[in-house]
């Protein structure tokens, strides 16, 4: 599978969220693991951009924790 349209819900800091909206302590996600990014379609070549953007957010969130 190259990518999925589902995935994990994350907060602004890249922290993975539970169903009730609360963060799971110490768990961060980035790239194509993050849900909702490609919901309407998959633009070619965007996987690396998603990894860079969400990787930076998750890295900053993890460093601040």
Secondary structure by P-SEA (a helix, b strand, c coil): cccccccccccccccccccccccccccccccccccccccccccccaaaaaaaaaaaaaaaaaaac
